[in-house]
Amino acid sequence: MNGPDIWARDLTTSSSVCVAVDLVSSGTNVEVYKERSLSINYDLVKFARDFDTITYPILISTFGTPSDVDGDGKVKILVMDIRDGATANSAYVAGYYDPVNYFPDNLFSRIRSNYAEVLYLDGKELITATLNYDSTAFPSTAAHEFQHLLRYPRMRNANQTDELWINEGTSEVASDIAGYGPQNSRMDCYSGVNDSRCSDGINGISLLDWDSSNSDILKQYSYAYVFMRYLYDISGTTNTQRQNFFRETVMGTSGTRANSTGNLITLFRTTAPNFDSALLGNQNSDVFFRVFTLLSAQSFGIGASLTSVEQVTSDGAAPSTINLSAALTRYSFSANFARIIANPVAPTTVKGSIKQGSTNFYNTGTPSISAGSSRKNYGRVTTGTTKGIFFWADSSSGLNSNLKYVQTNEEGTTLNIPKKPRSLKSVIESSTGPIPICGIEFTDDSVRTSESIPIE
C-alpha cells in the first residue's frame, strides 16, 4: 500500500528530504513505513507486530504515553536509507528521533516537520547487522529511540533540557526493559575488553561531562548505560518498582524530573523503594558519592576494599573514612552485570589528572587534580600501599541544577523558549547554536553494535 510522503533529515546537510514510502503495517499503536525504493530482506511485518504488542506497551507503562500531535493515536516508524554519508565499512546512523516533528511545519524552514510522532530506522546497514551479527539490533534500536520520543514532550513541557548522559543512559536501559538486553557490547567497551576502540575502558572517562566530538564518546555512552542500569537495578526489588522509579525520572509527577544529576539523585532518595539512607546518606552529594563508589569498586573488581573508603567532602578538607561494606551487600551487582563481574575494568594506563564524574586507576601514588573552589566529593579506594582507584563523584553543574532551554531574541535578551514557538527556528537553534537531534544512533560495523550519538 502506498503511503504519504514523509519528511526526513539529510544528516550530511541538516536539511529535509521528502521520502516516498509504502505502508508495511498498521497496528493498534504503530504504523511502519518503508522507503519505496528500498529493498529489504527483513520481516518488517513481524517487527511491527512485536513493537505494537511488546515494546510499545512495556515502554509506555514505564515512561508514560506518547504525545499525539496529529491526533491519529499512532507512532510512525520509517525504515529508510538514512542519509548519513555512510560508505562501505564506515560508521553509519542506525536510527534517530527528530524533535522537529513535535511542532507544526514551517514552509520556509529547510528543516521540515511531519507534525506527527515519527521514529527513523536504517534499512541498510542496520538490517545487515541484524541479519548477520545481532538479531536484536533492529528492535533494540527502535526501543532506544522510542524512549527519546516519549521523553521529549516531558522535557518540553517542563521547559528543561535533560542532561545528555541521563537521557541516553535511560534509552539504553529502555532497550533492556523491552527485552533486548543486557547490552553486552556496552559493558565490553566500559571494561575495555573485546573492543579495540575502548582500551583502558572507562578509566579516566567522565560520566557527566560530554562532548560528542570527543574520541571518548563511545566510552561515555557505555558509562551512561552501566550507571543507569545499576541505578535501575538497585532502585527496587521487583521490575514493577524499578519501572515505576524510571517512570518518575521521566514524567516527574512529584514535581521533579531527572533533568539533572541532582534531581536524578533526589528522585532516587525520595521515590526508589529500595533506597536506604542509613547506607547511602541523606544528602544528594553523599548519595551520589556512595553510589558512584559502589559502582566503581565493583567495576574495577575491588569491592572487598570498601571497608575503608576515603572521602573529601569539601575543598581543602582532610579526608574522612567511611565503611561501605554493608552498602555493598545491599547494592551488589545483579546478574545483569555478569559481563563486568567476569571482565572487570583492568586498565594499565595511570591517569595523572581527574575529571568530575570519573574514576582513575593508579599504582604509583594518588593522582593530582587541579585546584578549584568548588572541588568536593572526591576520594579513593586503596587495594595496597600504592594501588587503587581515585574518583571525583561530583557533577560539573552541581547536584541541584535545573537546566532549561534558552534562546536570544532580536534585542539580545535571553528568554525561556515559549511553550509554542513562533517558528521552528526557535526549536532548531539556540543562542549557542543548533540543538542536537535527540538520540542519534550510529553503528561502527567493525564491532557490530549500535552507538547513540547526537548530531548537530
N, C-alpha and C positions, 0 to 999 in steps of 0.2 A: 504494500500500500504506500502510495506517495504521501509524504508529509509536507508541512510548510517549511520553507527555508528557515534556517536557524543561524543567528549571528554567533561567530566565534572569534577568538583573538588570533591574529598572526603575531606570535610571540617574538618574532625577529624584528618586527617593525612597530609593535604595540599599537596596531590598528586593527579594525574589524574586517572580517571576510564573511561573505554570505555563503553558507554551506547548503547545497541541495541535499535533502535527506529522504529516506524511506522509513516509515514506521514499522518497526520489527515486532513490537509487542505493546499492548495497552492493558495494564493490570489495574487493580484496585487503587494502588498508590503510586505507580510509576509507569511512565511511558519511555520505551527505549527506541531510539532512532539510530540509523546507520547512515553515514555519508554515502550517497548514492553511487559514487564512482569507486567505492572501496570494496574489494573482495575480501571477505573474512572467513577463515576456516575455523570458526569457533561458534559454539552453540549459544547465541545471544538470547534465544527464547528461554532456555533453561536459566541463564544468568538473570534475565528479567524476572522470572518466576521466583528464583531464590532471593533476589533483592526485595521483591514485593512481599514475600511471605516470611522471610527470616531476618535479613539485615534491617529492613525498614522498621518492623515492629520493635525489635530489641533496642535499636538505637534511639527511636523516639521515646521509648519507655525510660531510657537513660538520660537523654538530653532534651526532651520536650518535642512537641510537634513542630513541623516546619512552617515557615511563613507560606502565604498563598496569595501573592500579589496579583496573579492573573485570574484567581477565582475558580480554577478548574480542579483543585484538590489533589493535584498530582505533581510529582517531581519528574522532570525530563532528564534523561541521560543520553547524551550524544556521543556515539562511538565514531571517531573520525581520525584521519591522519592529522594529528596535531601539528600545526605549522610552527616548528621549533628549530628548523635548520639542521636537524639531525642527519648525519651521514652514516655509512656503514661502519659498525663497530664504535660509534661515538655515543656519548651520553644523550639521552632523549627525555622529553617530558612525557610522563606516563598518565597524568591527569591533573585537573585543576578545577577549582571553584572560582568563578569570577563574580565579585560582589556588584559589578555594574548592573547585573540582571535584576538586582533588588529595586532598581529605580526606573522610572519611565524613560523611554527612549528620547534621545535628542538628535534630531536630523542633522544638526550642524557639528556634531562631535565625530571625530574619527574612531572613537570607541563607542560602539552601538550596543543597545540593550534589547534583550528579548522580553523584558519585564515579566519574567517567569522564573521559577526555581529550576536551574539547569546545572548539571554536572557534565564535565567533559572528560572522556577517557580515550586513550590512544588505541587505535585499531590496527596498528602495525607492529612496532617493536614490543609493546606490552603484550599483545596477543602472542607473538612469537615466544616471548619469555614464559608466558603462561603455559603454552603448549609443550615447550621443550625443557623447562627448568623448574618452574614453581607453579603448580596447578592453582595456587591461591592468589597469585599476583594480581590478576584482574579484579576479582571480587574484593580482595583486601584493599586495593587502591580505591575502589568505589566506596567502601566503608569509611576509609580515611577522609575522603573528600566530603562525604555526607555530614561528618561532624562539623566541618567548616560551614557548610550550608545551614545547619541547624544553629550554629553559634553566632553567625554574623548578625542576624536581626537583634539578638540579645545585646551584643556589643553596641549596635547602632542605637537601640532604644535607650540604653544607659549612657550614651554619649561617651563611650570608652573605646580605647584601643587595648586589647588584651596583649600582655607580654607574649612575644612570639614563641618562647620556649614552652609556655603553658599551653598555648593554642595547639602547637604542633605535637607536643607530647601527648595531649589529650586525644588528638586524631590518631596517633599511633596506637594508643590503648583502645580506641574505638574499634580498630580492626580486630584486636583480641576479643573484645566483648562480642563482636559479631561472629566470632568462631574461627578467625583466621590467624591465630597466634599460638604460642608466643612468637615474637619477631626475632628469630634466631640470628638473622644477618645483622640486626641492630646490636644484639648482645655480643656478637663476634667483633664488630667494629669497636664497641665500648671497651671490650677487654684487650683488643689489639691482636686477636688470633684469627687465622684463616682469612685475612683481609689485608692485602699488601698496602692499601691506602691508609690503613689505620694502625700502623706500627706505633707501639707505646700506648695504644688505647687512649683513655681519657686523662692520662697523666698530664697535668698542667693545663687542661682544657676547661674553659669556663662554661658552666651550665647556663649562666644568666646573661652574659654579655655576648650578643650575637652579631655577626657581620656576615651577610650572605656572600660577600666576595672573599671571605677568608678561606684558606685552604683547609682549615679545621672544621668546616661547616658540617661535614658528614658525621664527625665525631660528636658535634653538638646535638645533632638530631638524635643520635643514638643515646646520648646522655639524657636528653629530654624524655625519650621513651622510657629508659630504665628508671629515672626518678619518678615519673608519673605512674608507671606500672607499680613501683614499690609503694607509693603513697596510696594508690588504689587498693592494693592488696592488704595493707595494714589498717585501712580506714574502717573495715568491718570484718565480721566473721562469716557473713553469708554474701552471696552475689547480690542479693536484693539490697542489703545495707551498703555495699560498695557502689552499686549503681545509683542509689539514692544520693550518696555523697557526691558523686560526679555530676549528677543532675543539678545539685545545688551550686556547684562551682560554675556551671554554665548559665543557669537561669537566675540564681540569686533571689529566690523567693523570700529570703530573710532580710533582704535589703543590701546584701553584699555579694558581689560576683568575684570570681577569681581572675580579675583583670590584671592583678599584680601579685608578686611573690608574697607580699604582706597579707593581702586579702585571701590568697590561697591558704596560707597558714592559719589565718583567723577562722576560716570555714572548717579547716581540719580540726581545730581546737573545739569549735562550738557545735559542729554537726556530725562529725565522724563518731559512730557508736563505739569504736574500739580505741578511741583516744584516752590516754591515762596521764593526767597532769602530774601524778606522783613520779612517773617515769620520764616524762618528756618536758615538764615545766609548764608555767602559766603564761609566759611572755612569748610573743612571736619570735623574737630573736633567739631565745633559748630553745624553743621548739624546733625552729629551722636548724639551728646548730646541731642539736642532738639527732634529728632525723638524718641530716647530712652526714654526721659522723657514723651513724649506724650503717647507712648505705655504703659509705666509703670503705669502712673497715671490712665489711663483708665482701665488697667487690675486690679488695686487694688481698683477701684471704687472711686477714689478721684480726678476726673478731675476738680471738682469745685474749687480745691485749686491751680490751675495753674496760678492764678493771681500773685503769689509771689513765684517764684522758685529760690532757692539759687544755685548758680553755682560758683565753684572754678576752675579757668582756668589754674592755674599753681601751682606747689608745694610750699606751704608756703604762698600763696597769700590769702588775705581776700576775702570772698565770695561776689559776686555781686548778685543783684536780677533782674530777668527778668520776664516779663509777657507773658505767652504763651496762654492766653485765646483766642486770635484771631486765633492762630495756631490750637488750639483745635477745633474751629468752622470749619476751613477749612479741618482738617485732623482727624475728628472724626471717630470712629469705624463704619464700614459698617454693614449691616445686616448679613454678613458672620460671625461676631463675636457675634451673639445673645447669644451664649452659655456662653461666658465670661461676657457679659453685665449682664446676669441673674445670673451668678455664678462667681463673681469676686474673685481674689486671696484674701483669708481671713486667713492668717497664724496666728498661736498662738505662734510660737517659735521666740524669739528675737535672731538675729544673731549678735555676738559680733565683727566680723571682716567681711571685704568685699573683693570680688574679682573683677578684671576687667570685665566689661560687665555683672554686676549683680545688682540686686535690693534687698535691705533688708528692712524688716518691723521692726519698733521699737516702743516701747511705754513707755520707761523709760529714754530715752536720746539718743543722736546721737551715733551710734556705732563707735568704733575707727577703723582706718585702719593702717596697718603697713607703716612705713616710706619708701620712695623710691624716688630716684632722678627724676624719670620720671612720678611721680604721677600727674595727672591733670584730668580736666573734671569730677569732682565728685560734687555732690550736694544733695539737699534734697527737698522734698515737705512735708510740715508740715500741719496736719489737726487739731492740737491742740497744747498746750504748750509742750507736751512731746510725741506726737504720730505722725507718718508719715512714709515715706519711704526715705531711703538713698541709693544712687546709684553711681556707678563709670562707667561712659559711655566712656570707652576708650578700645582700642584693645591691647591685650598682645604684639602684634608685631608692634604697632603703627598704624597710619591711612594712611600710604603711602607705605606699604611694597609691595614687588614683589617677592613672593616665587617661587622657581624653584626646579626642580628635580636635585639632585646631586648624584654622585657616586664617589667612590675612585678607582683609578687604582692600578696596582700591585706595583707601587712605592710609593703609599700612597698619591698621588697628587689628590686633589678634582677637579673634572671636571663636566661641564654640561653634562648630558646624551645626546648622539648624537641622531639625528632625527631617524636614523636607527641603532639600537643597534646590536652589533656583535652576541649576543645571547640573549635568553630570560632571562638569569641570570641577565642582567643589567636592565631588566624590573621588575622582581620579587623582586630583592634585591637592597638595597641601602647601603650606608655606615653605616647606623644606624639600619639596619635590614630589614625585609620584608616590601614591600609596600602593604597596605591593599587592598583587593578586593574592588572595588567600590560598594557601595550601597547594602551591605548585608541586607536583610530584615529578621528579626526574629519575631516570634509571641509568646506571652505568652497567652496560651489558657484561663487562668483564667479571663482575661479581653477581650479576643477575638478581639484583634486589632493588626495590623502589626506594627512592630518597625524596624527601619533601623539601623543596627549596622555593622561597618566594622570589618572584621575578618582577622587577620594576618595569 
